[in-house]
Amino acid sequence: MALNEIKDGIIAGFQWATRESVFCEENMRGVRFDLIDAFIHCDPMHRGGGQIIPAARRSIYSSVLTAKPQLMEPVYSVEIQCPDSVIGSIYSVLNRRRGHIFEECPLAGTSMFVVKAYLPVNESFGFTGDLRGSTEGQTFPQCVFDHWQLLPGDPLDSKSMAGSVVVETRKRKGLAETVPSLDKYLDKL
């Protein structure tokens, strides 16, 4: 019996699992799963989409939980116009929020500077107010999505940064706080 007979079901299970990951029901990015072997029932009634799709999804979830998964977080590129007298305050605010300044240059003919930095999106909530408060309203930030970066820590360890993001996201979505255990998805013959 050829895997080609269940290919569509496996693809649908893959798409479902990667669209709603086991951690937070968020998209998975940059993943690959290799199907090494499969036991397929000889009766066509037991090879339909209703059996194959959920089995493929559980298989992918099991693979994720037994691998060394990592979370990625979106990062803004932030451009801040400011007078040179408040650059120290900008550094302080960005450092508190895991930001990283990568460029600082003066605007020709003025006492103003342009500071460019990266700021994780998760740290950006309230950023403008915090920045303007620390600089007495003398800054003008603009945030634009720039890239994705790995979030440090194990997403299965609630004490790590990645784990705390998983817990908070699951709470916000009304899911159980803990990621389902491997036993829920691992099928053994």
C-alpha positions as CSV (number, residue, x, y, z in Angstrom):
1,M,0.0,0.0,0.0
2,A,1.5,3.3,-1.1
3,L,1.7,6.4,1.1
4,N,0.4,8.3,-1.9
5,E,-3.1,7.0,-1.0
6,I,-3.0,9.0,2.3
7,K,-0.9,11.9,1.1
8,D,-3.7,14.5,1.1
9,G,-4.7,13.5,4.7
10,I,-1.1,13.8,5.9
11,I,-0.8,17.2,4.2
12,A,-4.0,18.4,5.8
13,G,-2.9,17.1,9.3
14,F,0.5,18.9,8.8
15,Q,-1.2,22.2,7.9
16,W,-3.6,21.9,10.8
17,A,-0.8,21.2,13.3
18,T,1.5,23.9,12.0
19,R,-1.3,26.5,11.9
20,E,-2.3,25.7,15.5
21,S,0.9,24.6,17.3
22,V,0.8,22.5,20.5
23,F,2.2,25.4,22.6
24,C,-0.1,28.3,22.0
25,E,-2.2,27.5,19.0
26,E,0.0,29.9,17.0
27,N,1.6,29.3,13.6
28,M,4.8,27.3,13.5
29,R,7.5,28.8,11.3
30,G,10.4,27.1,9.5
31,V,9.6,23.5,10.5
32,R,10.2,20.3,8.6
33,F,8.9,16.8,9.5
34,D,10.3,13.6,7.9
35,L,7.8,10.7,7.6
36,I,10.0,7.7,8.1
37,D,7.5,4.9,8.4
38,A,3.7,4.3,8.7
39,F,1.4,1.4,9.4
40,I,-1.6,1.8,7.2
41,H,-4.8,-0.2,7.7
42,C,-5.5,-2.5,4.9
43,D,-9.3,-1.6,5.0
44,P,-10.0,1.6,3.0
45,M,-12.7,2.5,5.5
46,H,-9.9,3.1,8.1
47,R,-7.7,5.2,5.8
48,G,-10.0,8.1,5.3
49,G,-9.3,11.7,6.2
50,G,-11.2,11.3,9.4
51,Q,-8.6,8.9,10.6
52,I,-5.4,10.1,8.8
53,I,-5.7,13.9,9.5
54,P,-6.0,13.7,13.3
55,A,-3.3,11.0,13.4
56,A,-0.9,13.1,11.4
57,R,-1.6,16.1,13.7
58,R,-1.0,14.0,16.8
59,S,2.2,12.7,15.2
60,I,3.5,16.2,14.5
61,Y,2.6,17.4,18.0
62,S,4.4,14.4,19.5
63,S,7.5,15.2,17.3
64,V,7.5,18.8,18.5
65,L,7.2,17.8,22.2
66,T,10.1,15.3,21.9
67,A,12.3,17.7,20.0
68,K,14.1,20.8,21.4
69,P,11.5,23.3,20.2
70,Q,12.1,27.1,20.5
71,L,9.7,30.0,20.2
72,M,10.3,33.0,17.9
73,E,9.2,36.5,18.6
74,P,8.5,39.4,16.3
75,V,10.9,42.4,16.6
76,Y,10.3,46.0,15.6
77,S,12.8,48.4,14.1
78,V,12.4,51.6,16.1
79,E,13.5,55.0,14.9
80,I,13.6,57.7,17.5
81,Q,14.2,61.4,16.8
82,C,15.4,63.3,19.9
83,P,17.7,66.0,21.2
84,D,21.2,64.8,22.2
85,S,20.4,65.6,25.9
86,V,18.0,62.6,26.2
87,I,19.9,59.9,24.5
88,G,20.9,58.4,27.9
89,S,17.2,58.1,28.9
90,I,16.5,56.4,25.6
91,Y,19.2,53.8,26.4
92,S,17.7,53.2,29.8
93,V,14.1,52.7,28.5
94,L,15.3,50.4,25.7
95,N,17.5,48.3,28.0
96,R,14.6,47.7,30.4
97,R,12.6,46.4,27.5
98,R,15.2,44.1,26.0
99,G,15.8,46.7,23.2
100,H,19.1,47.0,21.3
101,I,20.4,50.2,19.8
102,F,22.3,49.6,16.5
103,E,22.7,53.1,15.2
104,E,22.9,56.7,16.4
105,C,23.5,59.6,14.1
106,P,23.0,63.4,14.2
107,L,20.6,65.2,11.9
108,A,22.6,67.6,9.9
109,G,22.3,71.3,10.9
110,T,20.3,70.5,14.1
111,S,20.9,69.4,17.7
112,M,18.7,66.4,17.0
113,F,19.7,62.8,16.7
114,V,18.1,59.7,15.1
115,V,18.5,56.6,17.3
116,K,17.7,53.3,15.6
117,A,17.0,50.2,17.7
118,Y,15.4,46.8,17.7
119,L,12.6,46.2,20.2
120,P,10.7,42.9,20.8
121,V,7.0,43.5,20.0
122,N,6.1,41.9,23.3
123,E,8.0,44.6,25.1
124,S,6.5,47.5,23.0
125,F,3.2,47.8,24.9
126,G,3.4,51.2,26.7
127,F,6.8,51.9,25.1
128,T,5.9,55.3,23.6
129,G,4.4,56.5,26.9
130,D,7.3,55.3,28.9
131,L,9.8,56.8,26.5
132,R,8.1,60.2,26.3
133,G,7.7,60.2,30.1
134,S,11.4,59.5,30.6
135,T,12.4,62.2,28.1
136,E,9.8,64.9,29.0
137,G,8.0,64.4,25.7
138,Q,11.1,65.2,23.6
139,T,11.2,62.0,21.6
140,F,9.3,60.9,18.5
141,P,9.4,57.1,18.1
142,Q,8.2,55.1,15.1
143,C,7.9,51.3,15.2
144,V,7.9,49.0,12.1
145,F,8.1,45.2,12.0
146,D,11.6,44.1,11.1
147,H,12.3,40.5,11.7
148,W,11.8,37.4,13.9
149,Q,14.3,36.3,16.6
150,L,14.6,33.3,18.9
151,L,13.1,33.8,22.3
152,P,15.5,32.5,25.0
153,G,14.6,29.5,27.1
154,D,12.7,26.3,26.9
155,P,9.0,26.8,26.1
156,L,8.1,23.8,28.3
157,D,9.8,25.4,31.4
158,S,7.4,27.9,32.9
159,K,10.3,29.6,34.7
160,S,12.1,30.5,31.4
161,M,11.2,33.6,29.3
162,A,9.8,31.4,26.5
163,G,7.8,29.3,29.0
164,S,6.3,32.4,30.6
165,V,5.3,33.7,27.2
166,V,3.6,30.3,26.5
167,V,1.7,30.5,29.8
168,E,0.6,34.1,29.3
169,T,-0.5,33.4,25.7
170,R,-2.4,30.3,26.8
171,K,-4.2,32.2,29.5
172,R,-5.1,35.0,27.1
173,K,-6.6,32.5,24.7
174,G,-8.6,30.7,27.4
175,L,-6.5,27.5,27.2
176,A,-5.2,25.4,30.1
177,E,-2.0,27.1,31.4
178,T,0.2,24.0,30.9
179,V,1.0,22.6,27.5
180,P,-0.6,19.2,27.1
181,S,1.7,16.3,27.9
182,L,3.2,14.0,25.4
183,D,1.0,11.1,26.5
184,K,-2.0,12.9,25.0
185,Y,-0.5,12.8,21.5
186,L,1.8,9.8,21.5
187,D,0.1,6.7,20.0
188,K,1.9,3.4,20.6
189,L,1.1,0.2,18.8
